[in-house]
Amino acid sequence: MTTVHDVARRAGVSIATVSRVFGRPDAVAEATRHRVLAAAGELGYAPNTSARALVRGRTGYLGLLVHDLANPFYATIAKAAQLEARHRGLALFCADYGDRPDEELTLAKEMARHVDGLLLYPSQPADDALRAATAGLGPAVLIDSPVEGVPHVVMSTAEGVDQAVAHLAALGHRGLVYLDAAPTSMFTSIDRRRNIETSCARTGIELTVLGPFSPGFESGVRAADLVIGEGSTAVVAFSDQMALGVVRRLTERGVRVGADVSVVGVDDIWIAAQVTPALTTVRMPCAEAGAAATRLLADAVDHPGGTPASRVVLPTELIVRSSTGPVPHGGTR
């Protein structure tokens, strides 16, 4: 059986260097790291993650808890977090709390007992109560929930939403409907609504808020009839899934999306570019957020109590496709 000693001899480095390559690769120079990995590949060496973790007094696992792993938004975060964890020589457990937000923190506490650190995308308000709850989880990083004193990664919709409103204004729209989502106390909901209100006020666009709705496809289907009732020429939905529901229902009713009514989503999930008409949307850097949060968590696990809380803010941007167009002749809202 090939051992770490064999890899060290083949690569011409110390055993400690080989261990760092598989345990903390960022601590090893790139050329050396490649040499060690090449030697390991030639010899067929695979490190025993569980054994290394036991020696260090750890499980070798991180945890991720989100609302719904079937949602492409969260799935993208999870995939990127998993890849980053693997790069660090760690494995990732993923779970969701689904339609049981009241059980979210209970599930987080249970998961935290079995992992070295936890990534959490909370539905709870970003307040003192969440800070206190997070304190009992061990090493933890929050995603899209900026709680002071707790490491977190935030995807700020300020830039992307502002670009979306400016885009609609440039197309001649003088009003828009925003489809809000529940729970309204969740930071993501607060952030998106606040930014749409700020951007509309600055641009002079009349804003009508409908909802809150569940942030899924069927809610968008139901909300579309209300949008038609408002007589609006433009709608911005909390999420792409809601926006796609709106597009489906408007099309069924003979409304031409992009011509009669412009529709904008938020997230840029993979299907947004593949439907007809392709969806104009605010792109959320989900993969970057998942990777950045995992790096913060891995560092917190490696240096318990030794590093200050970190904050990473990732920008968003508008992706223009064919679901938006000039205001129809005679349109006022």
C-alpha contacts under 8 A as a table, 3 or more apart, distances in Angstrom:
res1	aa1	res2	aa2	distance
2	T	6	D	6.26
2	T	7	V	7.75
2	T	43	L	6.73
2	T	44	G	7.15
2	T	45	Y	5.76
3	T	6	D	5.32
3	T	7	V	6.71
3	T	45	Y	6.90
4	V	7	V	5.12
4	V	8	A	6.16
4	V	15	I	6.48
4	V	18	V	6.93
4	V	19	S	7.78
4	V	45	Y	7.74
5	H	8	A	5.07
5	H	9	R	6.25
5	H	15	I	6.14
6	D	9	R	5.23
6	D	10	R	6.20
7	V	10	R	5.12
7	V	11	A	6.05
7	V	18	V	7.34
7	V	36	V	6.94
7	V	39	A	5.81
7	V	40	A	5.66
7	V	43	L	7.25
7	V	45	Y	7.49
8	A	11	A	5.25
8	A	12	G	5.77
8	A	13	V	5.09
8	A	14	S	5.61
8	A	15	I	5.45
8	A	17	T	7.88
8	A	18	V	6.25
8	A	36	V	7.37
9	R	12	G	5.07
9	R	13	V	6.61
9	R	14	S	7.81
10	R	39	A	5.90
11	A	35	R	5.91
11	A	36	V	5.37
11	A	39	A	5.68
13	V	17	T	6.36
13	V	18	V	7.27
13	V	36	V	7.94
14	S	17	T	5.22
14	S	18	V	6.64
15	I	18	V	5.15
15	I	19	S	6.30
16	A	19	S	5.04
16	A	20	R	6.23
17	T	20	R	5.05
17	T	21	V	6.23
17	T	28	V	7.40
18	V	21	V	5.12
18	V	22	F	6.64
18	V	36	V	6.49
19	S	22	F	5.42
19	S	23	G	5.88
19	S	24	R	7.91
20	R	23	G	4.83
20	R	24	R	4.86
20	R	25	P	5.88
20	R	27	A	6.90
20	R	28	V	6.86
21	V	24	R	5.72
21	V	25	P	4.27
21	V	26	D	7.75
21	V	27	A	7.62
21	V	28	V	6.31
21	V	33	R	5.95
21	V	36	V	7.36
21	V	37	L	7.89
22	F	25	P	6.00
22	F	47	P	7.22
22	F	88	R	7.31
22	F	89	G	5.86
23	G	88	R	6.22
23	G	89	G	5.45
24	R	27	A	5.69
24	R	28	V	7.58
24	R	88	R	6.04
24	R	89	G	7.48
25	P	28	V	5.56
25	P	33	R	7.06
25	P	87	H	7.69
25	P	88	R	6.69
26	D	29	A	7.53
28	V	32	T	6.68
28	V	33	R	5.98
29	A	32	T	5.37
29	A	33	R	6.05
30	E	33	R	5.01
30	E	34	H	6.17
31	A	34	H	5.25
31	A	35	R	6.28
32	T	35	R	5.04
32	T	36	V	6.23
33	R	36	V	5.22
33	R	37	L	6.16
34	H	37	L	5.10
34	H	38	A	5.97
35	R	38	A	5.13
35	R	39	A	6.21
36	V	39	A	5.09
36	V	40	A	6.14
37	L	40	A	4.99
37	L	41	G	6.09
38	A	41	G	5.08
38	A	42	E	6.22
39	A	42	E	5.14
39	A	43	L	6.22
40	A	43	L	5.21
40	A	44	G	5.83
40	A	45	Y	4.86
40	A	46	A	7.27
41	G	44	G	5.02
41	G	45	Y	6.31
42	E	45	Y	7.88
48	N	51	A	5.41
48	N	52	R	6.29
49	T	52	R	5.22
49	T	53	A	6.10
49	T	60	G	6.67
49	T	89	G	7.04
49	T	90	L	7.38
50	S	53	A	5.08
50	S	54	L	6.23
50	S	59	T	6.99
50	S	60	G	6.42
51	A	54	L	5.19
51	A	55	V	6.36
52	R	55	V	5.24
52	R	56	R	6.44
52	R	60	G	7.90
53	A	56	R	5.15
53	A	57	G	6.12
53	A	58	R	4.83
53	A	59	T	5.41
53	A	60	G	4.99
54	L	57	G	4.90
54	L	58	R	5.57
54	L	59	T	6.55
55	V	58	R	7.58
58	R	116	D	6.31
59	T	114	H	7.40
59	T	115	V	6.03
59	T	116	D	6.13
60	G	89	G	7.82
60	G	90	L	5.31
60	G	91	A	6.43
60	G	115	V	7.36
60	G	116	D	6.79
61	Y	90	L	5.63
61	Y	91	A	4.78
61	Y	92	L	5.52
61	Y	93	F	6.96
61	Y	114	H	7.93
61	Y	115	V	5.09
61	Y	116	D	5.90
61	Y	117	G	7.62
62	L	85	A	7.66
62	L	90	L	7.11
62	L	91	A	6.26
62	L	92	L	4.81
62	L	93	F	6.18
62	L	115	V	5.16
62	L	116	D	5.59
62	L	117	G	5.13
62	L	118	L	5.86
62	L	119	L	7.64
63	G	92	L	5.54
63	G	93	F	4.68
63	G	94	C	5.92
63	G	95	A	7.94
63	G	111	M	6.80
63	G	112	A	7.22
63	G	115	V	6.07
63	G	116	D	7.85
63	G	117	G	6.30
63	G	118	L	4.65
63	G	119	L	5.93
64	L	78	A	7.32
64	L	92	L	7.11
64	L	93	F	6.12
64	L	94	C	4.75
64	L	95	A	6.28
64	L	118	L	5.86
64	L	119	L	4.59
64	L	120	L	5.90
65	L	94	C	6.06
65	L	95	A	5.02
65	L	96	D	5.29
65	L	97	Y	7.29
65	L	108	A	6.89
65	L	118	L	7.67
65	L	119	L	6.34
65	L	120	L	5.06
65	L	121	Y	6.36
66	V	69	L	6.87
66	V	74	Y	6.83
66	V	95	A	6.61
66	V	96	D	4.77
66	V	97	Y	6.55
66	V	120	L	6.28
66	V	121	Y	5.01
66	V	122	P	6.91
67	H	74	Y	7.60
67	H	96	D	5.08
67	H	97	Y	5.27
67	H	98	G	5.17
67	H	99	D	7.78
67	H	101	P	7.83
67	H	121	Y	7.21
67	H	122	P	7.63
67	H	123	S	7.44
68	D	71	N	5.56
68	D	74	Y	6.56
68	D	96	D	5.32
68	D	97	Y	6.82
68	D	98	G	5.25
69	L	72	P	7.37
69	L	74	Y	5.59
69	L	75	A	5.30
69	L	78	A	7.91
69	L	95	A	7.26
69	L	96	D	6.10
70	A	74	Y	7.48
70	A	75	A	6.56
71	N	74	Y	5.60
71	N	75	A	6.11
72	P	75	A	4.79
72	P	76	T	5.97
72	P	269	I	5.98
72	P	270	W	7.41
73	F	76	T	5.55
73	F	77	I	6.77
73	F	267	D	6.75
73	F	269	I	6.14
73	F	286	C	6.88
74	Y	77	I	5.08
74	Y	78	A	6.17
74	Y	286	C	7.74
75	A	78	A	4.99
75	A	79	K	6.12
76	T	79	K	5.22
76	T	80	A	6.31
76	T	286	C	6.01
76	T	287	A	5.75
76	T	290	G	7.81
77	I	80	A	5.39
77	I	81	A	6.13
77	I	286	C	5.11
77	I	287	A	5.17
77	I	288	E	7.87
77	I	289	A	6.69
77	I	290	G	4.52
77	I	291	A	7.73
78	A	81	A	5.06
78	A	82	Q	6.05
78	A	94	C	7.27
78	A	290	G	6.43
79	K	82	Q	5.11
79	K	83	L	6.30
79	K	287	A	7.51
79	K	290	G	7.72
80	A	83	L	5.15
80	A	84	E	6.23
80	A	287	A	5.06
80	A	288	E	7.29
80	A	290	G	5.23
80	A	291	A	5.35
81	A	84	E	5.18
81	A	85	A	6.05
81	A	92	L	7.71
81	A	287	A	7.67
81	A	290	G	4.59
81	A	291	A	4.91
81	A	293	A	7.47
81	A	294	T	5.66
82	Q	85	A	5.08
82	Q	86	R	6.16
82	Q	91	A	7.00
82	Q	92	L	5.66
83	L	86	R	5.12
83	L	87	H	6.26
83	L	291	A	7.68
84	E	87	H	4.97
84	E	88	R	6.44
84	E	291	A	5.54
84	E	294	T	6.43
84	E	295	R	7.19
85	A	88	R	5.05
85	A	89	G	6.42
85	A	90	L	4.94
85	A	91	A	5.88
85	A	92	L	6.53
85	A	294	T	6.49
85	A	295	R	7.88
85	A	298	A	7.83
86	R	89	G	4.94
86	R	90	L	5.05
86	R	91	A	5.88
86	R	92	L	7.97
87	H	90	L	7.30
88	R	298	A	7.68
97	Y	100	R	5.53
97	Y	101	P	6.25
97	Y	103	E	7.03
97	Y	104	E	5.75
97	Y	107	L	7.43
98	G	101	P	7.03
100	R	103	E	5.45
100	R	104	E	6.75
101	P	104	E	4.99
101	P	123	S	6.71
101	P	124	Q	7.94
102	D	105	L	7.48
103	E	106	T	5.21
103	E	107	L	6.12
104	E	107	L	5.24
104	E	108	A	6.18
104	E	122	P	7.69
104	E	123	S	7.96
105	L	108	A	4.79
105	L	109	K	6.14
105	L	133	A	7.37
106	T	109	K	5.24
106	T	110	E	6.34
107	L	110	E	5.07
107	L	111	M	6.11
108	A	111	M	5.17
108	A	112	A	6.02
108	A	118	L	7.86
108	A	120	L	7.74
108	A	137	L	7.42
109	K	112	A	5.09
109	K	113	R	6.61
109	K	136	G	7.65
109	K	137	L	5.96
110	E	113	R	5.52
110	E	114	H	7.43
111	M	114	H	5.58
111	M	115	V	6.72
111	M	118	L	7.82
112	A	115	V	5.42
112	A	116	D	7.26
112	A	117	G	6.58
112	A	118	L	6.19
112	A	137	L	5.73
112	A	138	G	7.11
115	V	118	L	7.13
116	D	138	G	7.84
116	D	139	P	7.12
116	D	301	V	6.61
117	G	137	L	7.89
117	G	138	G	6.46
117	G	139	P	4.71
117	G	140	A	5.52
117	G	297	L	6.48
117	G	298	A	7.67
117	G	301	V	6.50
118	L	137	L	7.45
118	L	138	G	7.78
118	L	139	P	6.41
118	L	140	A	4.66
118	L	141	V	6.46
118	L	297	L	7.35
119	L	140	A	5.81
119	L	141	V	5.04
119	L	142	L	5.99
119	L	143	I	7.29
119	L	293	A	7.14
119	L	294	T	7.31
119	L	297	L	7.34
120	L	140	A	7.34
120	L	141	V	6.33
120	L	142	L	4.97
120	L	143	I	6.15
121	Y	142	L	5.88
121	Y	143	I	4.91
121	Y	144	D	6.57
121	Y	145	S	7.24
122	P	125	P	7.77
122	P	142	L	7.32
122	P	143	I	7.47
122	P	144	D	7.84
122	P	145	S	6.86
122	P	186	M	7.58
123	S	183	P	7.28
123	S	185	S	7.84
123	S	186	M	5.08
123	S	187	F	7.58
124	Q	130	L	6.86
124	Q	185	S	7.00
124	Q	186	M	5.63
124	Q	187	F	7.86
125	P	130	L	6.93
125	P	145	S	7.80
125	P	185	S	5.38
125	P	186	M	5.04
125	P	187	F	6.07
126	A	129	A	7.96
126	A	130	L	6.10
126	A	131	R	7.70
126	A	145	S	5.49
126	A	146	P	6.20
126	A	147	V	5.51
126	A	186	M	7.34
126	A	187	F	6.24
127	D	130	L	5.46
127	D	131	R	6.39
127	D	147	V	6.39
128	D	131	R	4.89
128	D	132	A	6.14
128	D	147	V	7.81
129	A	132	A	5.16
129	A	133	A	6.19
130	L	133	A	4.98
130	L	134	T	5.96
130	L	147	V	7.66
131	R	134	T	5.15
131	R	135	A	6.24
131	R	147	V	6.39
131	R	148	E	7.72
131	R	149	G	7.74
131	R	150	V	7.01
132	A	135	A	5.18
132	A	136	G	7.08
133	A	136	G	5.66
133	A	137	L	7.20
134	T	137	L	5.31
134	T	138	G	7.61
134	T	140	A	6.93
134	T	150	V	7.82
135	A	138	G	6.52
137	L	140	A	6.56
139	P	297	L	6.78
139	P	300	A	6.13
139	P	301	V	6.17
139	P	304	P	7.43
140	A	150	V	7.63
140	A	151	P	7.18
140	A	297	L	6.33
140	A	300	A	7.92
141	V	150	V	6.80
141	V	151	P	5.01
141	V	152	H	5.25
141	V	153	V	7.67
141	V	293	A	6.34
141	V	294	T	7.98
141	V	296	L	7.06
141	V	297	L	5.93
142	L	145	S	5.83
142	L	146	P	7.34
142	L	147	V	7.98
142	L	150	V	7.34
142	L	151	P	6.39
142	L	152	H	4.51
142	L	153	V	6.42
142	L	293	A	7.55
143	I	146	P	7.76
143	I	152	H	5.60
143	I	153	V	4.92
143	I	154	V	5.98
143	I	289	A	7.42
143	I	293	A	7.00
144	D	152	H	7.20
144	D	153	V	5.95
144	D	154	V	4.37
144	D	155	M	6.16
144	D	187	F	6.88
144	D	188	T	6.52
145	S	152	H	6.79
145	S	153	V	7.52
145	S	154	V	6.65
145	S	187	F	5.84
145	S	188	T	7.58
146	P	150	V	7.83
146	P	152	H	5.99
146	P	153	V	7.40
146	P	154	V	6.72
147	V	150	V	5.69
147	V	151	P	7.82
147	V	152	H	7.30
149	G	309	A	5.77
150	V	309	A	5.59
150	V	310	S	7.38
151	P	296	L	7.27
151	P	309	A	4.70
151	P	310	S	4.66
151	P	311	R	5.77
152	H	293	A	6.95
152	H	310	S	6.51
152	H	311	R	5.20
152	H	312	V	6.47
153	V	289	A	6.34
153	V	292	A	7.15
153	V	293	A	5.99
153	V	311	R	5.93
153	V	312	V	4.68
153	V	313	V	5.92
153	V	314	L	7.55
154	V	289	A	7.46
154	V	311	R	7.81
154	V	312	V	6.23
154	V	313	V	4.85
154	V	314	L	6.15
155	M	284	M	6.61
155	M	285	P	6.77
155	M	286	C	7.87
155	M	289	A	7.17
155	M	313	V	5.96
155	M	314	L	4.83
155	M	315	P	6.08
155	M	316	T	6.84
156	S	159	E	7.23
156	S	191	D	7.81
156	S	313	V	6.53
156	S	314	L	6.09
156	S	315	P	5.48
156	S	316	T	6.29
157	T	160	G	5.30
157	T	161	V	5.72
157	T	191	D	7.11
157	T	192	R	6.35
157	T	195	N	7.09
157	T	282	V	7.81
157	T	284	M	7.68
157	T	315	P	6.96
157	T	316	T	5.60
157	T	317	E	7.98
158	A	161	V	5.50
158	A	162	D	6.03
158	A	192	R	7.80
158	A	195	N	5.61
158	A	315	P	7.88
158	A	316	T	7.42
159	E	162	D	5.22
159	E	163	Q	6.19
159	E	315	P	6.65
159	E	316	T	5.81
159	E	317	E	6.22
160	G	163	Q	5.09
160	G	164	A	6.21
160	G	282	V	5.35
160	G	283	R	7.24
160	G	315	P	7.67
160	G	316	T	4.82
160	G	317	E	4.07
160	G	318	L	5.02
161	V	164	A	4.92
161	V	165	V	6.26
161	V	192	R	7.64
161	V	195	N	6.47
161	V	196	I	6.21
161	V	199	S	7.33
161	V	282	V	6.66
161	V	317	E	7.73
161	V	318	L	7.32
162	D	165	V	5.29
162	D	166	A	6.14
162	D	195	N	7.27
162	D	196	I	7.22
162	D	199	S	5.36
163	Q	166	A	5.08
163	Q	167	H	5.94
163	Q	317	E	7.13
163	Q	318	L	5.96
164	A	167	H	4.99
164	A	168	L	6.33
164	A	264	V	7.60
164	A	281	T	7.85
164	A	282	V	7.20
164	A	318	L	6.00
165	V	168	L	5.19
165	V	169	A	6.15
165	V	196	I	7.52
165	V	199	S	6.39
165	V	200	C	6.58
165	V	203	T	7.55
166	A	169	A	4.99
166	A	170	A	6.07
166	A	199	S	7.96
166	A	203	T	7.00
167	H	170	A	5.17
167	H	171	L	6.43
168	L	171	L	5.07
168	L	172	G	6.62
168	L	173	H	5.59
168	L	234	A	7.55
168	L	324	T	7.73
168	L	325	G	7.99
168	L	326	P	7.97
169	A	172	G	5.17
169	A	173	H	5.09
169	A	174	R	6.47
169	A	203	T	7.40
169	A	205	I	7.20
170	A	173	H	7.37
171	L	325	G	6.37
171	L	326	P	4.41
171	L	327	V	6.06
172	G	326	P	6.04
172	G	327	V	5.32
173	H	176	L	7.39
173	H	205	I	7.64
173	H	233	T	6.68
173	H	234	A	6.90
173	H	326	P	7.40
173	H	327	V	5.45
173	H	331	G	7.86
173	H	332	T	7.20
173	H	333	R	6.22
174	R	204	G	7.67
174	R	205	I	5.07
174	R	206	E	6.27
174	R	332	T	6.24
174	R	333	R	5.13
175	G	205	I	4.94
175	G	206	E	4.27
175	G	207	L	5.78
175	G	208	T	7.77
175	G	232	S	6.67
175	G	233	T	7.22
175	G	234	A	6.93
175	G	332	T	7.50
175	G	333	R	4.42
176	L	205	I	7.17
176	L	206	E	6.41
176	L	207	L	5.37
176	L	208	T	6.35
176	L	232	S	5.95
176	L	233	T	6.70
176	L	234	A	4.76
176	L	235	V	5.29
176	L	236	V	7.14
176	L	333	R	6.66
177	V	207	L	6.00
177	V	208	T	4.74
177	V	209	V	5.76
177	V	210	L	7.03
177	V	227	V	6.87
177	V	232	S	6.59
177	V	234	A	6.39
177	V	235	V	4.63
177	V	236	V	6.23
178	Y	196	I	7.84
178	Y	207	L	7.19
178	Y	208	T	6.18
178	Y	209	V	4.84
178	Y	210	L	6.19
178	Y	235	V	5.83
178	Y	236	V	4.89
178	Y	237	A	5.75
178	Y	238	F	7.43
179	L	209	V	6.10
179	L	210	L	5.10
179	L	211	G	5.91
179	L	212	P	6.98
179	L	213	F	7.35
179	L	223	A	7.62
179	L	235	V	7.52
179	L	236	V	6.41
179	L	237	A	4.74
179	L	238	F	5.84
180	D	184	T	7.92
180	D	189	S	7.25
180	D	193	R	6.92
180	D	209	V	6.70
180	D	210	L	6.09
180	D	211	G	5.07
180	D	212	P	4.62
180	D	213	F	6.21
180	D	237	A	6.97
180	D	238	F	5.69
181	A	184	T	6.35
181	A	189	S	6.23
181	A	211	G	6.54
181	A	212	P	4.45
181	A	213	F	4.67
181	A	214	S	5.60
181	A	215	P	5.39
181	A	238	F	6.15
182	A	185	S	7.68
182	A	186	M	7.70
182	A	189	S	7.04
182	A	212	P	5.29
182	A	213	F	5.72
182	A	214	S	5.59
182	A	215	P	6.93
183	P	186	M	5.64
183	P	189	S	7.08
183	P	212	P	7.71
184	T	187	F	7.91
184	T	189	S	5.41
184	T	190	I	6.31
184	T	212	P	7.14
185	S	189	S	6.89
185	S	190	I	6.55
186	M	189	S	5.42
186	M	190	I	6.34
187	F	190	I	5.00
187	F	191	D	5.84
188	T	191	D	5.16
188	T	192	R	6.20
189	S	192	R	5.43
189	S	193	R	6.16
189	S	238	F	7.66
190	I	193	R	5.40
190	I	194	R	5.90
191	D	194	R	5.23
191	D	195	N	6.10
192	R	195	N	5.26
192	R	196	I	6.22
192	R	238	F	7.13
193	R	196	I	5.19
193	R	197	E	6.16
194	R	197	E	5.17
194	R	198	T	6.14
195	N	198	T	5.04
195	N	199	S	6.02
196	I	199	S	5.19
196	I	200	C	6.03
197	E	200	C	5.29
197	E	201	A	6.13
197	E	207	L	7.25
198	T	201	A	5.24
198	T	202	R	6.20
199	S	202	R	5.13
199	S	203	T	6.05
200	C	203	T	5.07
200	C	204	G	5.73
200	C	205	I	4.86
200	C	206	E	6.70
200	C	207	L	6.52
201	A	204	G	5.24
201	A	205	I	6.51
201	A	206	E	7.76
202	R	205	I	7.96
206	E	333	R	7.73
213	F	219	S	6.11
214	S	219	S	5.94
215	P	219	S	6.66
215	P	220	G	7.86
215	P	238	F	6.85
215	P	239	S	6.41
215	P	241	Q	7.09
215	P	242	M	5.95
216	G	219	S	5.48
216	G	220	G	6.67
216	G	239	S	7.67
216	G	241	Q	5.28
216	G	242	M	5.12
216	G	245	G	7.88
217	F	220	G	5.19
217	F	221	V	6.50
217	F	241	Q	4.72
217	F	242	M	4.65
217	F	243	A	7.42
217	F	244	L	6.42
217	F	245	G	4.63
217	F	246	V	7.96
218	E	221	V	4.96
218	E	222	R	6.37
218	E	242	M	7.20
218	E	245	G	5.97
219	S	222	R	5.16
219	S	223	A	6.02
219	S	242	M	6.17
219	S	245	G	6.99
220	G	223	A	4.96
220	G	224	A	6.11
220	G	237	A	7.97
220	G	241	Q	7.35
220	G	242	M	4.11
220	G	243	A	5.97
220	G	244	L	6.94
220	G	245	G	4.18
220	G	246	V	4.68
221	V	224	A	5.46
221	V	225	D	7.65
221	V	242	M	7.44
221	V	245	G	4.33
221	V	246	V	4.97
221	V	247	V	7.81
221	V	248	R	6.77
221	V	249	R	5.28
222	R	225	D	6.18
222	R	226	L	7.55
222	R	245	G	7.90
222	R	246	V	7.70
222	R	249	R	7.85
223	A	226	L	5.22
223	A	227	V	6.38
223	A	246	V	6.79
224	A	227	V	4.95
224	A	228	I	6.35
224	A	245	G	7.68
224	A	246	V	4.88
224	A	247	V	7.86
224	A	249	R	6.13
224	A	250	L	6.37
225	D	228	I	5.14
225	D	229	G	6.24
225	D	249	R	7.67
225	D	250	L	7.80
226	L	229	G	4.87
226	L	230	E	6.28
227	V	230	E	5.14
227	V	231	G	6.62
227	V	232	S	6.39
227	V	235	V	7.42
228	I	231	G	5.16
228	I	232	S	6.68
231	G	333	R	6.85
232	S	235	V	7.24
232	S	261	V	7.36
232	S	332	T	7.94
232	S	333	R	4.86
233	T	260	D	6.58
233	T	261	V	4.57
233	T	262	S	6.21
233	T	327	V	6.52
233	T	328	P	7.64
233	T	331	G	6.77
233	T	332	T	7.62
233	T	333	R	5.43
234	A	261	V	5.34
234	A	262	S	4.54
234	A	263	V	5.90
234	A	264	V	7.98
234	A	333	R	7.53
235	V	261	V	7.53
235	V	262	S	6.28
235	V	263	V	5.02
235	V	264	V	6.28
236	V	243	A	7.39
236	V	263	V	5.97
236	V	264	V	4.67
236	V	265	G	5.86
237	A	240	D	6.97
237	A	242	M	6.03
237	A	243	A	5.30
237	A	263	V	7.73
237	A	264	V	6.29
237	A	265	G	5.07
237	A	266	V	6.77
238	F	242	M	6.84
238	F	243	A	7.70
238	F	265	G	6.55
238	F	266	V	6.00
239	S	242	M	5.35
239	S	243	A	6.29
239	S	265	G	5.30
239	S	266	V	4.56
239	S	267	D	6.05
240	D	243	A	4.82
240	D	244	L	5.99
240	D	264	V	7.85
240	D	265	G	4.41
240	D	266	V	5.19
240	D	267	D	5.88
240	D	268	D	6.58
240	D	269	I	6.80
240	D	272	A	6.97
240	D	281	T	7.18
241	Q	244	L	5.18
241	Q	245	G	6.40
241	Q	265	G	7.78
242	M	245	G	5.11
242	M	246	V	6.37
242	M	265	G	7.48
243	A	246	V	4.99
243	A	247	V	6.25
243	A	263	V	6.72
243	A	264	V	6.58
243	A	265	G	5.17
244	L	247	V	4.97
244	L	248	R	6.19
244	L	265	G	7.88
244	L	272	A	7.84
244	L	279	L	7.75
245	G	248	R	5.13
245	G	249	R	6.30
246	V	249	R	5.30
246	V	250	L	6.02
246	V	263	V	7.85
247	V	250	L	5.24
247	V	251	T	6.05
247	V	257	V	6.59
247	V	263	V	7.26
248	R	251	T	5.29
248	R	252	E	6.29
249	R	252	E	5.01
249	R	253	R	6.33
250	L	253	R	5.14
250	L	254	G	6.42
250	L	255	V	5.07
250	L	256	R	7.20
250	L	257	V	7.03
251	T	254	G	5.11
251	T	255	V	5.28
251	T	256	R	6.23
251	T	257	V	6.90
252	E	255	V	7.43
255	V	260	D	6.16
255	V	261	V	7.18
256	R	259	A	5.36
256	R	260	D	5.10
256	R	261	V	6.58
257	V	260	D	5.93
257	V	261	V	5.15
257	V	262	S	5.79
257	V	263	V	6.89
257	V	277	P	7.18
257	V	323	S	5.66
257	V	324	T	7.24
258	G	261	V	5.59
258	G	262	S	4.63
258	G	263	V	6.95
258	G	277	P	7.61
258	G	322	S	6.08
258	G	323	S	4.26
258	G	324	T	4.25
258	G	325	G	4.80
258	G	326	P	7.76
259	A	262	S	6.77
259	A	324	T	7.30
259	A	325	G	5.78
259	A	326	P	6.94
259	A	327	V	7.28
259	A	328	P	6.42
260	D	327	V	7.26
260	D	328	P	5.74
261	V	324	T	7.47
261	V	325	G	7.95
261	V	327	V	7.61
261	V	328	P	7.91
262	S	323	S	5.71
262	S	324	T	4.22
262	S	325	G	6.02
262	S	327	V	7.95
263	V	279	L	7.33
263	V	280	T	7.00
263	V	323	S	5.54
263	V	324	T	5.80
264	V	279	L	6.67
264	V	280	T	5.11
264	V	281	T	5.20
264	V	282	V	7.73
264	V	323	S	7.11
264	V	324	T	7.10
265	G	268	D	7.49
265	G	279	L	7.00
265	G	280	T	6.40
265	G	281	T	4.43
265	G	282	V	6.38
266	V	281	T	5.05
266	V	282	V	4.54
266	V	283	R	6.44
266	V	284	M	7.28
267	D	281	T	6.67
267	D	282	V	5.74
267	D	283	R	5.01
267	D	284	M	4.82
268	D	271	I	7.94
268	D	272	A	5.93
268	D	273	A	7.93
268	D	281	T	5.74
268	D	282	V	6.26
268	D	283	R	4.72
268	D	284	M	6.47
268	D	319	I	7.98
269	I	272	A	5.65
270	W	273	A	6.59
270	W	274	Q	7.56
271	I	274	Q	5.06
271	I	275	V	6.44
272	A	275	V	6.09
272	A	278	A	6.07
272	A	279	L	5.14
272	A	280	T	7.79
272	A	281	T	7.81
273	A	278	A	4.89
273	A	279	L	6.01
273	A	321	R	7.73
274	Q	278	A	6.02
275	V	278	A	5.04
275	V	279	L	7.17
276	T	279	L	7.78
277	P	321	R	7.86
277	P	322	S	5.54
277	P	323	S	5.42
278	A	321	R	5.59
278	A	322	S	5.35
278	A	323	S	5.90
279	L	320	V	7.67
279	L	321	R	5.59
279	L	322	S	6.35
279	L	323	S	5.10
279	L	324	T	7.90
280	T	318	L	7.48
280	T	319	I	5.69
280	T	320	V	4.65
280	T	321	R	4.52
280	T	322	S	6.54
280	T	323	S	5.64
280	T	324	T	6.44
281	T	318	L	5.84
281	T	319	I	5.36
281	T	320	V	6.69
281	T	321	R	7.83
282	V	316	T	6.66
282	V	317	E	5.52
282	V	318	L	4.36
282	V	319	I	5.97
283	R	316	T	5.72
283	R	317	E	5.42
283	R	318	L	6.01
283	R	319	I	6.46
284	M	315	P	7.89
284	M	316	T	5.46
284	M	317	E	7.44
285	P	288	E	5.36
285	P	289	A	6.13
285	P	314	L	7.00
285	P	315	P	7.49
285	P	316	T	6.66
286	C	289	A	5.02
286	C	290	G	6.17
287	A	290	G	5.18
287	A	291	A	6.24
288	E	291	A	5.22
288	E	292	A	5.96
288	E	314	L	7.97
289	A	292	A	5.12
289	A	293	A	5.95
289	A	314	L	7.35
290	G	293	A	5.31
290	G	294	T	6.22
291	A	294	T	5.18
291	A	295	R	6.29
292	A	295	R	5.14
292	A	296	L	6.33
292	A	312	V	7.69
293	A	296	L	5.13
293	A	297	L	6.19
294	T	297	L	5.00
294	T	298	A	6.01
295	R	298	A	5.17
295	R	299	D	6.17
296	L	299	D	5.24
296	L	300	A	6.19
296	L	310	S	7.40
297	L	300	A	4.96
297	L	301	V	6.18
298	A	301	V	5.09
298	A	302	D	6.19
299	D	302	D	5.03
299	D	303	H	6.07
300	A	303	H	5.13
300	A	304	P	5.56
300	A	305	G	7.51
300	A	306	G	7.83
300	A	307	T	6.88
301	V	304	P	5.57
303	H	306	G	5.04
303	H	307	T	6.41
304	P	307	T	7.31
305	G	308	P	7.73
320	V	324	T	7.60
321	R	324	T	6.80
322	S	325	G	7.07
327	V	331	G	6.09
328	P	331	G	5.35
